[in-house]
């Protein structure tokens, strides 16, 4: 099962207003909260585990490079997120919330992580029950005081902005994810990566570099 959608490149994206967030070079992880049971499961884009000791052990066995993420989430994000879910009306009426974070360190690259690097989790999306992922404006408003993906730009997604990102005119390493709409079925997303990151991929993966591109 795919818990987070694949984000398309910017080629066919709408020419409309968006919020562009920094795209971090790490691993996408999701965390599931239930109003009755609290935080009960987590995983990557393609798998899920429960928070029991056996569940965490299975996660570590399957994803050894990511095992630090569980303690990091529980220490840094779990309680502040839960306060938002209890304090704000739109979350009080939702039984299940799934949040998405990027796990990375200073030398993470293409999903690989250095064991000795300090790691962090950055929140980048929140999904509500059957509604789906909330809109970018609402996300910043509700969760902006937590460690969320850095807002790089707000405005119309133009060719000039995309070119400026590619040419390194914004302070990002991998690139940005542009998000527009009100959320749910109305949400659209597009990723734009830098030319410098393209060259890094070509150096590391040769003819396979496009597997990690847009």
KEVO-594428 format. One record per residue (C-alpha): residue number from 1; residue in three letters; x, y, z. Coordinates in steps of 0.1 Angstrom, whole numbers, plus 2048, in hexadecimal, padded with zeros to 3 digits. Layout:
<atoms>
  num  residu    u    v    w
  NUM     ALA    X    Y    Z
...
</atoms>
This chain:
<atoms>
  num  residu    u    v    w
    1     UNK  800  800  800
    2     UNK  80C  823  7F8
    3     UNK  806  83A  816
    4     UNK  812  85A  805
    5     UNK  80C  862  7E0
    6     UNK  829  866  7C7
    7     UNK  82D  88C  7C1
    8     UNK  830  894  79C
    9     UNK  849  8AD  78D
   10     UNK  83F  8D0  783
   11     UNK  83A  8CA  75E
   12     UNK  814  8C9  75F
   13     UNK  80D  8DA  780
   14     UNK  7F3  8F6  782
   15     UNK  7FE  91A  77C
   16     UNK  7EE  925  79D
   17     UNK  7F6  930  7C0
   18     UNK  809  918  7D6
   19     UNK  81F  915  7F4
   20     UNK  841  907  7ED
   21     UNK  851  8F3  809
   22     UNK  875  8E7  80B
   23     UNK  879  8C3  7FF
   24     UNK  891  8B1  816
   25     UNK  8A7  894  80B
   26     UNK  89C  879  824
   27     UNK  881  85E  829
   28     UNK  85C  864  82A
   29     UNK  84C  855  84A
   30     UNK  828  856  855
   31     UNK  819  855  878
   32     UNK  7F4  84C  880
   33     UNK  7E0  85A  89C
   34     UNK  7BD  84E  8A7
   35     UNK  7A7  862  8BF
   36     UNK  7A0  843  8D4
   37     UNK  7C2  832  8D2
   38     UNK  7DB  84E  8CD
   39     UNK  7FA  848  8B8
   40     UNK  7F7  824  8AE
   41     UNK  80A  81E  88D
   42     UNK  825  82C  877
   43     UNK  83A  823  859
   44     UNK  849  82D  838
   45     UNK  837  835  817
   46     UNK  831  810  811
   47     UNK  830  7FE  832
   48     UNK  821  802  855
   49     UNK  828  7F5  878
   50     UNK  818  7F9  89A
   51     UNK  827  80A  8B8
   52     UNK  829  7EB  8CD
   53     UNK  84C  7DE  8D6
   54     UNK  849  7C1  8BC
   55     UNK  83D  7DB  8A2
   56     UNK  85B  7F1  8A8
   57     UNK  872  7D3  8A7
   58     UNK  863  7CA  885
   59     UNK  869  7ED  879
   60     UNK  88D  7ED  884
   61     UNK  893  7CC  873
   62     UNK  883  7D8  852
   63     UNK  891  7FC  853
   64     UNK  8B0  7FD  869
   65     UNK  8BB  81F  85C
   66     UNK  89A  82E  868
   67     UNK  897  820  88B
   68     UNK  8A0  841  89C
   69     UNK  882  851  88D
   70     UNK  869  841  8A6
   71     UNK  879  84F  8C5
   72     UNK  87E  871  8B3
   73     UNK  859  873  8AA
   74     UNK  84D  86A  8CD
   75     UNK  865  883  8DD
   76     UNK  860  8A0  8C6
   77     UNK  840  89F  8B2
   78     UNK  826  887  8C2
   79     UNK  81A  89C  8DF
   80     UNK  81A  8BE  8CC
   81     UNK  806  8AF  8B0
   82     UNK  7ED  89F  8C8
   83     UNK  7E7  8C1  8D8
   84     UNK  7DD  8CF  8B6
   85     UNK  7C6  8B2  8B0
   86     UNK  7B5  8B8  8D1
   87     UNK  7B4  8DE  8D0
   88     UNK  7A8  8E5  8AC
   89     UNK  785  8DD  8A1
   90     UNK  78D  8CE  87F
   91     UNK  7A3  8B3  890
   92     UNK  78B  8AE  8AD
   93     UNK  771  8A1  895
   94     UNK  789  889  883
   95     UNK  78E  866  890
   96     UNK  7AF  85F  87E
   97     UNK  7CC  876  875
   98     UNK  7EB  86B  861
   99     UNK  809  882  861
  100     UNK  827  881  84A
  101     UNK  84A  88A  853
  102     UNK  86C  889  842
  103     UNK  888  878  855
  104     UNK  8AB  883  84D
  105     UNK  8CE  88E  859
  106     UNK  8E8  8A6  84A
  107     UNK  8F7  88B  834
  108     UNK  8D7  878  82A
  109     UNK  8D5  872  805
  110     UNK  8BC  860  7EE
  111     UNK  8AC  84D  80B
  112     UNK  8CD  843  81C
  113     UNK  8D7  850  83E
  114     UNK  8F8  852  851
  115     UNK  8F7  83F  872
  116     UNK  90A  859  886
  117     UNK  8F7  877  878
  118     UNK  8DF  88A  88F
  119     UNK  8BC  885  880
  120     UNK  89D  89A  87F
  121     UNK  879  896  876
  122     UNK  867  8B2  862
  123     UNK  841  8B2  85F
  124     UNK  835  8B8  83B
  125     UNK  811  8AC  838
  126     UNK  7F3  8A2  84D
  127     UNK  7D6  88C  840
  128     UNK  7B4  88B  850
  129     UNK  79F  86B  84E
  130     UNK  78C  869  82E
  131     UNK  793  88D  824
  132     UNK  7B7  888  81C
  133     UNK  7D4  8A0  81E
  134     UNK  7CC  8C3  82B
  135     UNK  7D4  8E2  815
  136     UNK  7F6  8F3  819
  137     UNK  7E8  913  827
  138     UNK  7D5  900  842
  139     UNK  7F4  8EB  849
  140     UNK  80A  909  84F
  141     UNK  7EF  91A  865
  142     UNK  7E8  8FB  87B
  143     UNK  80C  8ED  87D
  144     UNK  823  90A  876
  145     UNK  830  90B  89A
  146     UNK  83C  8E7  897
  147     UNK  85B  8DC  884
  148     UNK  84B  8DD  861
  149     UNK  85B  8DE  83F
  150     UNK  869  901  838
  151     UNK  853  918  823
  152     UNK  868  924  806
  153     UNK  84F  937  7F1
  154     UNK  82B  941  7F0
  155     UNK  81B  94D  7CF
  156     UNK  813  942  7AC
  157     UNK  826  924  79F
  158     UNK  837  933  781
  159     UNK  852  927  76A
  160     UNK  869  941  778
  161     UNK  865  933  79B
  162     UNK  86C  910  78F
  163     UNK  88B  91B  77C
  164     UNK  897  92F  79B
  165     UNK  894  90F  7B0
  166     UNK  8A7  8FA  797
  167     UNK  8C3  914  794
  168     UNK  8C8  915  7B9
  169     UNK  8BA  938  7BF
  170     UNK  8A7  92C  7DE
  171     UNK  8B9  91E  7FD
  172     UNK  8AF  8F9  7F8
  173     UNK  8C5  8DB  7F1
  174     UNK  8AE  8C1  7E0
  175     UNK  891  8D8  7D6
  176     UNK  86E  8E1  7DF
  177     UNK  84B  8D3  7E0
  178     UNK  830  8EB  7D4
  179     UNK  80D  8E6  7E2
  180     UNK  7EC  8F7  7D9
  181     UNK  7C7  8F4  7DE
  182     UNK  7B1  8EF  7FD
  183     UNK  7BB  8CC  804
  184     UNK  7AB  8AA  7FF
  185     UNK  7A1  8A4  7DA
  186     UNK  7A9  8C9  7D3
  187     UNK  7CD  8C6  7DD
  188     UNK  7E9  8C6  7C3
  189     UNK  80E  8C1  7C8
  190     UNK  82D  8C4  7B2
  191     UNK  852  8C0  7B9
  192     UNK  86E  8D4  7AB
  193     UNK  892  8C9  7B1
  194     UNK  8B2  8DD  7AC
  195     UNK  8CC  8D8  791
  196     UNK  8E6  8D3  7AB
  197     UNK  8D3  8B5  7BA
  198     UNK  8CF  8A7  796
  199     UNK  8F5  8A7  793
  200     UNK  8F9  897  7B5
  201     UNK  8E1  87B  7AA
  202     UNK  8F4  876  789
  203     UNK  915  873  79B
  204     UNK  907  85A  7B4
  205     UNK  8F0  845  79E
  206     UNK  8FD  84A  77A
  207     UNK  8E2  83E  761
  208     UNK  8C9  837  77E
  209     UNK  8C8  85B  789
  210     UNK  8A5  861  77B
  211     UNK  897  848  794
  212     UNK  89D  862  7AF
  213     UNK  893  881  79A
  214     UNK  871  890  794
</atoms>
